[in-house]
Amino acid sequence: MQTQRLLVILGLLWGVAQAETWQVKVTDNDGDPIAQAAVYVSSQTSPPKPAKPKEIIIDQIDKEFVNHLTVVRTGTPVSFPNHDKIRHHVYSFSVAKVFELPLYQGSPAKPVVFDKAGVVNLGCNIHDWMSAYVLVVDSPFFALTDSHGIARLELPDGPGYVLSAWHPQLKSLTPDTLTIAANTPHNAGLVLTMNLKKNVRAIRLPTELGLNIGYR
């Protein structure tokens, strides 16, 4: 039994040692960086063993969802606390997840489990301008781009990956993709270009609301 445990620990340490940080820059057709775009592994030869996802939070503050775009792995529970002094009614009719949280303040009794890959469009039945997106992916490897359009992913050493990028303003119905060959150095300058629709309203980022929202 001790030998088996030691082998498991050594295997985990080897996996961590072989992991590399990949940096991907996402730009529009003019070469300008795209912030808050989702970059994730959409295909790989040896998928990792599934792990229980952590519960995350999508808040409601000042009549806005925070974050506007959240990426989660399939099976992730998501809590929707309402920190406004008024009630909200959160819902989605998306194919990937249909649910409804009737008028409430504070935190609902149970989180919503996102158990199917796809795009989930969130709304509030009381405040029509409130909208947000949850991108559910069948992968533990994903990240959002920062203000410079940079996404950083910790990927284990492997035969190669196919990365996808998605954004709420993406013109195409399918995400843009980028292939990382097995012999590509991890510090290679990877750039993914997206064709976006014009945004009709400004989206406030968490930093603009003075927030630091993360995992529970």
N, C-alpha and C positions, 0 to 999 in steps of 0.2 A: 504493500500500500504506500509506504514512504517513497519507494522508487518511482511509482506511478505519479505521485504528487510532484516529485522532483522533475520528472520529464515534462509534466504539464507546465511547471514554472519556467523551466528552461525554454520550452517552446514559446511561451508568451514573451519572455525576454528577447528571444531571437526575432519574433515578429515585430516587437517595438524597435529593436536595433535596425531592422531592415526598412523601417518606414522612412519615407522622405517627404519633405514639404514641397508640394508643387504649387507654383504661382501661375495663375492664368489671368491675363488682362482681357476684359470685355469692353469693346468699343462699338460705336455706331458706324454708319457708312462714311461719316466725315472724319473718323478717327478719334472722336471725343469719347472719354471714358463714360461708362454706364454704371451708375451706382445702384445698389439694391437689386442686382440681377442674381438669380440662382444658378450656381454651377454645381453639377453633381455627376457621379459615375453612373452612366446608363447601361454600360455593358462591360463585362470582364470575363476572363476564362474561368477563374476560380473564385466564385463568390464567397464572402466570409460567412462564418457561422452566425446565425441570428442571435442577437442579444436583446434583452428586454429594454425597450426604449424608455427614457426618462420622461416624466410629465413636464410639459412646458406651459407657458402662460402667454395668452394673447389678451392684453388689457384693453379697457375702454376708458379713455381719459380725454376730457374736454371734447366729447362727442366725436372721437376718432378711435379707430382700432389701432393698437400698437402691438405688433408692427403691421405695416401695410402688406408686406409679403413675409410669410414664414415658411420655412422648409422643414418637413418632418419625415421621419422614416415610417413606413407602413407599420401600423399597430401602435402608434404614439398616442397617449392620452393628452388632451389639451384642455386646460382650464380657461374660462372666460370671465374673470372677475370684472365687476363694474365699479370703478372708483369715482364715477360722476355722482352728483347729488340728485340725479333724475334716473328714472328707470329706462332700461334698454330691452329690446326684444331681438335677440340674435338668431339668425336662421341661415340655412343654405338649402337650395334646391338642386345643387350640382349632382351629376351622375356619380362622382366619386364619394360623395357623402351628403345625405339628406338628413337634416336634424333641425330642431327648433328649441330654443330656450325662451319660454314666455316671459313677459315683463318681470324684471327683477332688479334689485340692487344688491351690492355685495358680491358674494361668490355662489354660483350654483352648487347644489349638493354633490354632483358627480361631474367629472370631466367628460368630454366627448372623445371617443376613440376613433381615430382616422385609420380605418382598416383596409382601404383600397387605394391603390396608386392613381394619381390624377390631380387635376386642378380643382380646388374647392373655392367657390366665390362666396364670401361672407357678406351679409347685409344686416341692417337693423330695420325692423318693420315700422318703427316710429320715426326714425331719422333717415330719410332716403339718401342723403349724401354720404352716409357712412358705408364704406366698402373696404374690403381687404381680401387677401388671397392666401390660401394654404396650399402649397405644392407638396403632395405626398409622393415619396419616391421609394423604390425597392432597393435602397442602398444606404449604408451608414456613412458614406463619404459624400459630403455636400458642404457648401459654404455660400454666403452672400458676398457680393463685391462691396468694397468700401467706396469712399468718395472718389478714389482714384481709379475705380473700375477694376480693382485687384481682388481676386479670390484666392485663398490659400487652403489647400487640402492636404491632409496627412494621408498618403497612400502607401500601403505596404508594397514591398518589392514584388513584381509580378511580370507576366508575359506581355502586358500592355493593357491599356484602358481606352474606353470611348467615353468622353465627357460630353455632357449636354448642358446647354444654358437656356434659361427661360426667364421671361420678364412679362408682367401684365400688359405691356404695350407692344409685345411682339406681334408683327403682322401675320406671320405664318401660324397655322394651327399646330405645327409640330416644332419642337425645340431645335435650335441650332446645335450642331455636334462638332467635336474635335477629337481626332484619334491621336493617342500617345503610343507610339511604337515601343516595343520592349527595350530597344537600345537607346531610347531618347534620354539624354542627361536631365536630371531633375531640375537643374537651374536653367534649362532652355527657355528662351523667350516665347512663351505660348500666348497667342493672341486669337481671340474668337470675336468675330464681327456679327452684330445683330442689326436687323432692319426693324426699327420701331415705328409705331404710329405716334402721332403728336399727342401729348398729354393735354387734356382740356382743363385740368385743375391741378394745382400744386399739392403734392403730398408731403406732409410734415414728417420728418424722420424722428426716431426716438430721441436723438441728441438735441433736436430743436425743442422737444418737450421737457428736456431735462431728465430723461429717464435712462435707466440701465436695466433693460428687461432681459431675462435669460432663463436658464433651466431651474426647475425646482429641485 
